[in-house]
């Protein structure tokens, strides 16, 4: 790193890093390299935290374990990991002392032109569901256009590492969570999309209004396009409220026939009526629905949002098609596992809330649904009401399955329900066997739990792996 900006801005600055872990560790190291005097604080003091602390202390960073509430004396800036809630005493103390609080995304944004480098524009994506898929679709389209790009942010790739790394990029596809946006007041994207809005993480934000407001921060200062979901009015409302650069456009996406300044679907074709000459009369074909993998309705919406951001950046239509064809979804996202005795088995373990599960259920008919887990305070009435006609049967697993059972009893009393009262490692095998007993040829057995997994599994990946293994066992028995 050069010296000019480093010495004047960061040398000797007393910075507190709140939280270790995936984002806290690189933040602490980067700040130390910039010349800051860094203190890292962490609530936990377990074996992993102690090992991380030893690693940082060896680099000259002060670490305080087991006390995440007290603001270290002399702190001039706090940089927090995304998971720390805004109501923590540390942040209250910072506010009272007039000390700013940034997240790792804010830090990356402010460092992107360090040493005079030319920063890559950010195409930013948020929403309750579909963020990672859309971000990776966007990166695939940008790559197909011959652009140097990377999918970064909440997707698991550190923005700091990319922004400060040696590799130069033309543009970045950036996934941002509501947590990250809360702590990123200076972020100004080239273009941004809010895919959808549904209740989630309300324990962290305190209210739906606060959650939505943090999502809306992604539009602030956009220069070219604010992409919104024309079928989710709340996303359009956020665009109307945003303070954007002069000339920035509102671009909608819809699964219906698009109006002017929208992308949509006509006769199985993804079309653009936003980035074309004479958009009142003309439409540009981008790709076929069959080019989207998998072509479930919510995934087509993801593809349209990715296409809108790519077109806002000037990408040609052919690259949209080629990028969507090249894209492969991550595991456990509406992933077809196998067909057994004429029944399709689909793993959507990533559907950890009701909004995601509803989108997944809308893609199939008829369905034997495997659901349940930790509800995170959710209500299942609307989900069951909207999906009841598609259900052949339901198999319930997990700690709070009774909440789904009660919704089914109220809104779909005719649907057969198997309530599995077990949380051992063989529970998923039993669930798949029960589902197979309810299913008929032509049906889909869909694991879209609408709940978090930690009551039975380490994470949604492990839950999905257990489902896939159970399906393979079932297939072996039919061989």
Secondary structure in CASP SS format (residue, H / E / C, confidence):
PFRMAT SS
TARGET T0000
AUTHOR 0000-0000-0000
METHOD secondary structure of the structure
MODEL  1
X C 1.00
X C 1.00
X C 1.00
X H 1.00
X H 1.00
X H 1.00
X H 1.00
X H 1.00
X H 1.00
X C 1.00
X C 1.00
X C 1.00
X C 1.00
X E 1.00
X E 1.00
X E 1.00
X E 1.00
X E 1.00
X C 1.00
X C 1.00
X H 1.00
X H 1.00
X H 1.00
X H 1.00
X H 1.00
X H 1.00
X H 1.00
X H 1.00
X H 1.00
X H 1.00
X H 1.00
X H 1.00
X H 1.00
X C 1.00
X C 1.00
X C 1.00
X E 1.00
X E 1.00
X E 1.00
X E 1.00
X E 1.00
X E 1.00
X C 1.00
X C 1.00
X C 1.00
X C 1.00
X H 1.00
X H 1.00
X H 1.00
X H 1.00
X H 1.00
X H 1.00
X H 1.00
X H 1.00
X H 1.00
X H 1.00
X H 1.00
X C 1.00
X C 1.00
X C 1.00
X C 1.00
X E 1.00
X E 1.00
X E 1.00
X E 1.00
X C 1.00
X C 1.00
X C 1.00
X C 1.00
X C 1.00
X C 1.00
X C 1.00
X C 1.00
X C 1.00
X C 1.00
X C 1.00
X E 1.00
X E 1.00
X E 1.00
X E 1.00
X C 1.00
X C 1.00
X C 1.00
X C 1.00
X C 1.00
X C 1.00
X C 1.00
X C 1.00
X H 1.00
X H 1.00
X H 1.00
X H 1.00
X H 1.00
X H 1.00
X H 1.00
X H 1.00
X C 1.00
X C 1.00
X C 1.00
X E 1.00
X E 1.00
X E 1.00
X E 1.00
X H 1.00
X H 1.00
X H 1.00
X H 1.00
X H 1.00
X H 1.00
X H 1.00
X H 1.00
X C 1.00
X C 1.00
X H 1.00
X H 1.00
X H 1.00
X C 1.00
X C 1.00
X C 1.00
X C 1.00
X E 1.00
X E 1.00
X E 1.00
X E 1.00
X E 1.00
X E 1.00
X C 1.00
X C 1.00
X C 1.00
X C 1.00
X H 1.00
X H 1.00
X H 1.00
X H 1.00
X H 1.00
X H 1.00
X H 1.00
X H 1.00
X H 1.00
X H 1.00
X H 1.00
X H 1.00
X H 1.00
X H 1.00
X C 1.00
X C 1.00
X C 1.00
X C 1.00
X C 1.00
X C 1.00
X E 1.00
X E 1.00
X E 1.00
X C 1.00
X C 1.00
X C 1.00
X E 1.00
X C 1.00
X H 1.00
X H 1.00
X H 1.00
X H 1.00
X H 1.00
X H 1.00
X C 1.00
X C 1.00
X C 1.00
X C 1.00
X C 1.00
X C 1.00
X E 1.00
X E 1.00
X E 1.00
X E 1.00
X E 1.00
X C 1.00
X C 1.00
X H 1.00
X H 1.00
X H 1.00
X H 1.00
X H 1.00
X C 1.00
X C 1.00
X C 1.00
X C 1.00
X C 1.00
X C 1.00
X C 1.00
X C 1.00
X E 1.00
X E 1.00
X E 1.00
X E 1.00
X C 1.00
X C 1.00
X C 1.00
X C 1.00
X C 1.00
X C 1.00
X C 1.00
X H 1.00
X H 1.00
X H 1.00
X H 1.00
X C 1.00
X C 1.00
X H 1.00
X H 1.00
X H 1.00
X H 1.00
X H 1.00
X H 1.00
X H 1.00
X H 1.00
X H 1.00
X H 1.00
X H 1.00
X H 1.00
X C 1.00
X C 1.00
X C 1.00
X C 1.00
X C 1.00
X E 1.00
X E 1.00
X E 1.00
X E 1.00
X E 1.00
X C 1.00
X C 1.00
X C 1.00
X H 1.00
X H 1.00
X H 1.00
X H 1.00
X H 1.00
X H 1.00
X H 1.00
X H 1.00
X H 1.00
X C 1.00
X C 1.00
X C 1.00
X C 1.00
X C 1.00
X C 1.00
X C 1.00
X E 1.00
X E 1.00
X E 1.00
X E 1.00
X E 1.00
X C 1.00
X C 1.00
X C 1.00
X C 1.00
X C 1.00
X C 1.00
X C 1.00
X C 1.00
X E 1.00
X E 1.00
X E 1.00
X E 1.00
X E 1.00
X C 1.00
X C 1.00
X E 1.00
X E 1.00
X E 1.00
X E 1.00
X C 1.00
X C 1.00
X C 1.00
X C 1.00
X C 1.00
X C 1.00
X C 1.00
X C 1.00
X C 1.00
X C 1.00
X C 1.00
X E 1.00
X E 1.00
X E 1.00
X E 1.00
X E 1.00
X H 1.00
X H 1.00
X H 1.00
X C 1.00
X C 1.00
X C 1.00
X C 1.00
X C 1.00
X H 1.00
X H 1.00
X H 1.00
X H 1.00
X H 1.00
X H 1.00
X H 1.00
X H 1.00
X H 1.00
X H 1.00
X H 1.00
X H 1.00
X H 1.00
X H 1.00
X H 1.00
X H 1.00
X C 1.00
X C 1.00
X C 1.00
X C 1.00
X H 1.00
X H 1.00
X H 1.00
X H 1.00
X H 1.00
X H 1.00
X H 1.00
X H 1.00
X H 1.00
X H 1.00
X C 1.00
X C 1.00
X C 1.00
X C 1.00
X C 1.00
X C 1.00
X C 1.00
X C 1.00
X E 1.00
X E 1.00
X E 1.00
X E 1.00
X E 1.00
X E 1.00
X C 1.00
X C 1.00
X E 1.00
X E 1.00
X E 1.00
X E 1.00
X E 1.00
X C 1.00
X C 1.00
X C 1.00
X C 1.00
X C 1.00
X C 1.00
X H 1.00
X H 1.00
X H 1.00
X H 1.00
X H 1.00
X H 1.00
X H 1.00
X H 1.00
X C 1.00
X C 1.00
X C 1.00
X C 1.00
X C 1.00
X E 1.00
X E 1.00
X E 1.00
X E 1.00
X E 1.00
X C 1.00
X C 1.00
X E 1.00
X C 1.00
X C 1.00
X C 1.00
X C 1.00
X C 1.00
X C 1.00
X H 1.00
X H 1.00
X H 1.00
X H 1.00
X H 1.00
X H 1.00
X H 1.00
X H 1.00
X H 1.00
X H 1.00
X E 1.00
X E 1.00
X E 1.00
X E 1.00
X E 1.00
X E 1.00
X C 1.00
X C 1.00
X C 1.00
X C 1.00
X H 1.00
X H 1.00
X H 1.00
X H 1.00
X H 1.00
X H 1.00
X H 1.00
X H 1.00
X H 1.00
X H 1.00
X H 1.00
X C 1.00
X C 1.00
X C 1.00
X C 1.00
X E 1.00
X E 1.00
X E 1.00
X E 1.00
X C 1.00
X C 1.00
X C 1.00
X C 1.00
X C 1.00
X C 1.00
X C 1.00
X H 1.00
X H 1.00
X H 1.00
X H 1.00
X H 1.00
X H 1.00
X H 1.00
X H 1.00
X H 1.00
X H 1.00
X H 1.00
X H 1.00
X C 1.00
X C 1.00
X C 1.00
X C 1.00
X C 1.00
X E 1.00
X E 1.00
X E 1.00
X E 1.00
X C 1.00
X C 1.00
X C 1.00
X C 1.00
X E 1.00
X C 1.00
X C 1.00
X C 1.00
X C 1.00
X C 1.00
X C 1.00
X C 1.00
X H 1.00
X H 1.00
X H 1.00
X H 1.00
X H 1.00
X H 1.00
X H 1.00
X H 1.00
X H 1.00
X H 1.00
X H 1.00
X H 1.00
X H 1.00
X H 1.00
X H 1.00
X H 1.00
X H 1.00
X H 1.00
X H 1.00
X C 1.00
END
